[in-house]
């Protein structure tokens, strides 16, 4: 993407968006942030870098005049979504409305305006797998309303390739790492929060030795920038993963900084997944390689919470 391009980021004040808008590639001169502020993350707008222009609109993707917001825009990074997978159990209709119907609204507006779209899906669409998997896997087994809606959105987008929509789908691993809009509902960040507030780390009973794909937030932002810079809106699906870790790996790393933590085993509404690993060779073949590090990411987040550490 050449200089003087404009980006629209939906859900731009969230965990991913609040870091992306600060570290977006220099190929982008203007960032339009659209967020409904349901999470009240006003802090995500504090101290934005001065080297590019920012514009913020408080609006909801389900009701906003998206065609108006796309005027002059070159690409949309569609982050607005329900993202707490376990909390979506029992909320299937609401999850589908936002994560699927919302994506359709954005995609249709992009298609009409000839604007490129980056859709962040999730490696959770793989569900229970007995082997290492990549994008060629056809036996997808999403096990939460969150993952089911993301998979449905993927299928919708694939059908839009012949309709002229320019898009790319990224199956992100579970995000960890610091941002101004950080959330603490996913494994690594949740464990850090529990450790730093003297709570037992709650681990699903079946999960201790199971591997899952994780994505350092810095790698996530770098991958988005890579796609923008290389105009990789090719209608394909790409896994984006830093590394596959077990819960044992994660807890052991946190223990290096908080040696007194305790582990409590709990049940989960979506705990019946098998261990599985996800490969990201497809995007690596395009030239993107992860550079994130679990220990470094944990250390940074713990450092931000150091002031509340218990003696």
C-alpha positions as CSV (number, residue, x, y, z in Angstrom):
1,X,0.0,0.0,0.0
2,X,1.4,3.4,-1.0
3,X,1.7,6.4,1.3
4,X,-1.2,8.6,2.1
5,X,-3.6,5.7,2.6
6,X,-6.6,5.7,5.0
7,X,-7.5,2.9,7.3
8,X,-10.8,2.3,9.1
9,X,-10.5,0.1,12.2
10,X,-13.8,-1.1,13.7
11,X,-13.6,-2.0,17.4
12,X,-10.5,0.1,17.4
13,X,-10.4,0.7,21.1
14,X,-10.1,-3.0,22.1
15,X,-7.2,-5.2,23.1
16,X,-5.9,-5.5,19.5
17,X,-7.1,-2.3,18.1
18,X,-5.7,0.0,20.8
19,X,-2.2,-1.2,20.0
20,X,-2.7,-1.4,16.2
21,X,-3.8,2.2,15.9
22,X,-0.5,3.2,17.6
23,X,1.8,1.0,15.7
24,X,0.1,0.9,12.3
25,X,2.5,0.9,9.3
26,X,3.9,4.1,8.0
27,X,2.1,3.3,4.7
28,X,-1.1,4.6,6.5
29,X,-1.4,8.4,7.0
30,X,-4.9,8.5,8.5
31,X,-6.7,6.1,10.9
32,X,-10.5,6.4,11.3
33,X,-11.5,4.5,14.5
34,X,-15.0,3.3,14.9
35,X,-16.1,1.9,18.2
36,X,-19.4,1.8,20.1
37,X,-17.6,2.4,23.5
38,X,-19.6,-0.4,25.1
39,X,-16.5,-1.3,27.0
40,X,-15.8,2.4,27.9
41,X,-12.2,2.1,26.9
42,X,-11.7,5.9,26.6
43,X,-8.1,5.3,27.7
44,X,-7.4,3.7,24.4
45,X,-7.6,7.2,22.8
46,X,-5.1,8.8,25.2
47,X,-1.7,9.9,23.9
48,X,-2.0,8.8,20.3
49,X,1.1,9.3,18.2
50,X,1.5,12.6,16.4
51,X,2.9,11.3,13.1
52,X,-0.5,10.5,11.5
53,X,-4.0,11.9,11.6
54,X,-6.7,10.1,13.7
55,X,-10.4,10.5,13.7
56,X,-12.8,8.8,16.2
57,X,-16.5,8.0,15.7
58,X,-18.6,6.5,18.4
59,X,-20.9,4.2,16.4
60,X,-22.1,0.6,16.3
61,X,-21.4,-1.6,13.2
62,X,-24.9,-2.9,13.5
63,X,-26.5,0.5,12.9
64,X,-23.8,2.8,11.5
65,X,-24.0,4.3,8.0
66,X,-21.0,2.2,6.9
67,X,-20.9,3.5,3.4
68,X,-20.4,7.0,4.7
69,X,-17.6,5.9,7.0
70,X,-15.9,4.2,4.0
71,X,-15.6,7.3,1.9
72,X,-11.9,7.7,1.0
73,X,-10.9,4.6,2.9
74,X,-8.5,2.1,1.4
75,X,-8.8,-0.8,3.8
76,X,-10.9,-1.9,6.8
77,X,-9.5,-3.9,9.8
78,X,-12.7,-5.3,11.2
79,X,-12.0,-6.0,14.9
80,X,-15.5,-5.2,16.3
81,X,-16.8,-8.5,17.7
82,X,-17.7,-10.5,20.8
83,X,-14.4,-12.1,21.8
84,X,-14.9,-13.9,25.1
85,X,-15.5,-17.4,23.7
86,X,-16.5,-19.1,27.0
87,X,-18.9,-16.3,27.8
88,X,-20.8,-16.8,24.5
89,X,-22.1,-20.2,25.6
90,X,-25.9,-19.7,26.0
91,X,-25.7,-16.4,24.0
92,X,-25.8,-18.0,20.6
93,X,-28.2,-15.5,19.0
94,X,-26.4,-12.4,20.2
95,X,-23.0,-13.8,19.2
96,X,-24.1,-14.6,15.7
97,X,-25.8,-11.2,15.3
98,X,-22.6,-9.3,16.1
99,X,-19.9,-11.7,14.9
100,X,-21.7,-12.9,11.7
101,X,-24.4,-10.4,10.8
102,X,-22.0,-7.5,11.7
103,X,-19.3,-9.0,9.5
104,X,-21.8,-9.3,6.6
105,X,-22.8,-5.6,7.0
106,X,-19.2,-4.5,6.9
107,X,-18.3,-6.8,4.0
108,X,-21.2,-5.7,1.9
109,X,-20.3,-2.1,2.4
110,X,-16.7,-2.8,1.5
111,X,-17.7,-4.6,-1.6
112,X,-19.9,-1.7,-2.7
113,X,-17.2,0.8,-2.1
114,X,-14.4,-1.4,-3.5
115,X,-12.5,-1.2,-0.1
116,X,-10.3,-4.1,1.0
117,X,-11.2,-6.0,4.2
118,X,-9.1,-7.8,6.8
119,X,-11.3,-10.2,8.8
120,X,-9.8,-11.6,12.0
121,X,-11.1,-15.1,12.5
122,X,-9.7,-17.5,15.1
123,X,-7.8,-20.8,15.4
124,X,-10.7,-21.9,17.6
125,X,-12.5,-22.9,14.4
126,X,-10.3,-26.0,14.4
127,X,-11.8,-27.2,17.7
128,X,-10.9,-30.8,18.7
129,X,-8.1,-32.1,16.5
130,X,-5.9,-35.1,17.0
131,X,-3.0,-33.9,14.9
132,X,-1.1,-30.8,13.8
133,X,-3.4,-28.8,11.5
134,X,-3.1,-26.0,8.9
135,X,-5.4,-24.2,6.5
136,X,-6.0,-27.3,4.5
137,X,-7.9,-28.9,7.4
138,X,-11.5,-29.6,6.3
139,X,-12.8,-31.2,9.5
140,X,-13.3,-28.1,11.5
141,X,-15.0,-28.5,14.9
142,X,-15.7,-25.1,16.5
143,X,-16.9,-25.7,20.1
144,X,-18.3,-22.3,21.2
145,X,-20.8,-19.9,19.7
146,X,-17.9,-17.5,19.2
147,X,-15.9,-20.0,17.1
148,X,-19.1,-21.1,15.2
149,X,-20.0,-17.6,14.2
150,X,-16.4,-16.9,13.1
151,X,-16.5,-20.0,10.9
152,X,-19.8,-19.0,9.4
153,X,-18.3,-15.6,8.6
154,X,-15.3,-17.3,6.9
155,X,-17.7,-19.3,4.7
156,X,-19.6,-16.2,3.8
157,X,-16.5,-14.4,2.8
158,X,-15.2,-17.3,0.7
159,X,-18.4,-17.1,-1.3
160,X,-17.8,-13.4,-1.9
161,X,-14.6,-13.9,-3.8
162,X,-16.4,-14.3,-7.1
163,X,-18.5,-11.3,-6.2
164,X,-15.5,-8.9,-6.3
165,X,-14.8,-8.4,-2.6
166,X,-11.2,-7.9,-1.8
167,X,-10.4,-9.5,1.6
168,X,-8.2,-11.7,3.6
169,X,-9.0,-13.9,6.6
170,X,-6.6,-14.3,9.5
171,X,-7.1,-17.1,11.9
172,X,-5.4,-15.5,15.0
173,X,-4.1,-17.7,17.8
174,X,-5.1,-16.8,21.4
175,X,-3.8,-13.2,21.9
176,X,-1.5,-12.4,24.8
177,X,0.4,-9.2,25.5
178,X,0.0,-5.6,26.6
179,X,-2.0,-2.8,25.1
180,X,-3.9,0.2,26.5
181,X,-7.2,-1.6,25.9
182,X,-5.9,-5.0,27.3
183,X,-8.4,-7.6,28.3
184,X,-7.9,-10.5,30.8
185,X,-10.3,-13.2,29.7
186,X,-8.0,-15.3,27.6
187,X,-5.5,-17.8,29.1
188,X,-2.1,-16.0,29.4
189,X,-3.4,-12.6,30.4
190,X,-6.1,-14.1,32.7
191,X,-3.4,-16.2,34.5
192,X,-1.2,-13.1,34.9
193,X,-4.1,-11.1,36.4
194,X,-4.9,-13.9,38.8
195,X,-1.2,-14.3,39.8
196,X,-0.7,-10.6,40.4
197,X,-3.9,-10.3,42.5
198,X,-3.0,-13.3,44.7
199,X,-5.7,-15.5,43.2
200,X,-5.2,-19.2,42.4
201,X,-4.7,-19.7,38.6
202,X,-7.8,-21.4,37.4
203,X,-7.0,-24.1,34.8
204,X,-9.4,-26.3,33.0
205,X,-9.1,-29.9,34.3
206,X,-8.2,-31.3,30.9
207,X,-5.9,-28.5,29.7
208,X,-2.6,-28.8,31.7
209,X,-0.6,-30.7,29.1
210,X,-2.7,-29.7,26.0
211,X,-1.2,-27.5,23.4
212,X,-3.0,-24.5,21.9
213,X,-1.9,-21.9,19.4
214,X,-1.0,-18.5,20.9
215,X,-0.3,-15.1,19.2
216,X,1.8,-12.4,20.7
217,X,0.0,-9.1,20.3
218,X,3.1,-7.6,18.7
219,X,3.1,-10.3,16.1
220,X,-0.6,-9.7,15.5
221,X,0.0,-6.1,14.8
222,X,3.0,-6.9,12.6
223,X,0.9,-9.4,10.6
224,X,-1.8,-6.8,10.0
225,X,0.8,-4.3,8.9
226,X,2.4,-6.9,6.6
227,X,-0.9,-7.5,4.9
228,X,-1.5,-3.8,4.4
229,X,2.0,-3.2,3.1
230,X,1.9,-6.1,0.7
231,X,-1.8,-5.6,-0.2
232,X,-2.4,-9.3,0.6
233,X,-6.1,-9.1,0.2
234,X,-6.1,-12.3,-1.9
235,X,-9.3,-14.0,-0.6
236,X,-7.2,-16.6,1.3
237,X,-7.2,-17.8,4.9
238,X,-4.0,-17.5,6.9
239,X,-3.2,-18.9,10.3
240,X,-1.3,-16.3,12.3
241,X,0.4,-17.9,15.3
242,X,3.5,-17.1,17.4
243,X,3.9,-20.6,18.9
244,X,1.9,-23.5,20.3
245,X,2.1,-23.7,24.1
246,X,0.7,-25.9,26.9
247,X,-0.9,-24.4,30.0
248,X,2.1,-25.9,31.8
249,X,4.4,-23.8,29.7
250,X,2.5,-20.7,30.4
251,X,2.1,-21.2,34.2
252,X,5.8,-22.2,34.5
253,X,6.8,-18.9,32.8
254,X,4.6,-16.8,35.1
255,X,6.1,-18.7,38.1
256,X,9.5,-17.2,37.1
257,X,8.2,-13.8,38.1
258,X,5.5,-14.8,40.7
259,X,6.9,-18.0,42.4
260,X,4.1,-18.2,45.0
261,X,1.2,-18.8,42.6
262,X,-1.2,-21.7,43.2
263,X,-3.1,-23.7,40.6
264,X,-6.8,-24.6,41.0
265,X,-8.4,-27.0,38.5
266,X,-11.9,-26.1,37.3
267,X,-14.6,-27.2,34.9
268,X,-15.4,-25.3,31.7
269,X,-18.4,-25.1,29.4
270,X,-16.0,-25.6,26.5
271,X,-13.3,-27.8,28.1
272,X,-13.8,-30.9,25.9
273,X,-11.1,-29.9,23.3
274,X,-8.2,-32.2,22.6
275,X,-4.6,-31.0,22.4
276,X,-3.8,-29.6,19.0
277,X,-1.2,-27.5,17.2
278,X,-1.6,-25.0,14.4
279,X,0.9,-24.4,11.7
280,X,1.4,-20.9,10.2
281,X,3.6,-22.0,7.3
282,X,1.2,-20.4,4.7
283,X,1.8,-16.8,5.7
284,X,5.4,-17.6,6.4
285,X,5.7,-18.5,2.7
286,X,4.5,-15.0,1.9
287,X,7.3,-13.6,4.0
288,X,5.8,-13.0,7.4
289,X,7.6,-14.6,10.4
290,X,6.6,-14.2,14.0
291,X,9.1,-12.5,16.4
292,X,7.1,-12.6,19.6
293,X,8.2,-14.3,22.8
294,X,6.0,-15.7,25.6
295,X,8.4,-14.8,28.4
296,X,8.9,-11.3,27.1
297,X,5.2,-10.8,26.7
298,X,4.5,-12.1,30.2
299,X,7.2,-9.9,31.7
300,X,5.9,-6.8,30.1
301,X,2.3,-7.3,31.3
302,X,3.5,-8.2,34.9
303,X,5.6,-5.1,34.9
304,X,2.5,-3.0,34.2
305,X,0.8,-4.5,37.2
306,X,3.8,-4.5,39.5
307,X,2.4,-1.7,41.7
308,X,-0.4,-4.0,43.0
309,X,1.8,-7.0,43.6
310,X,1.3,-8.5,47.1
311,X,4.3,-9.0,49.4
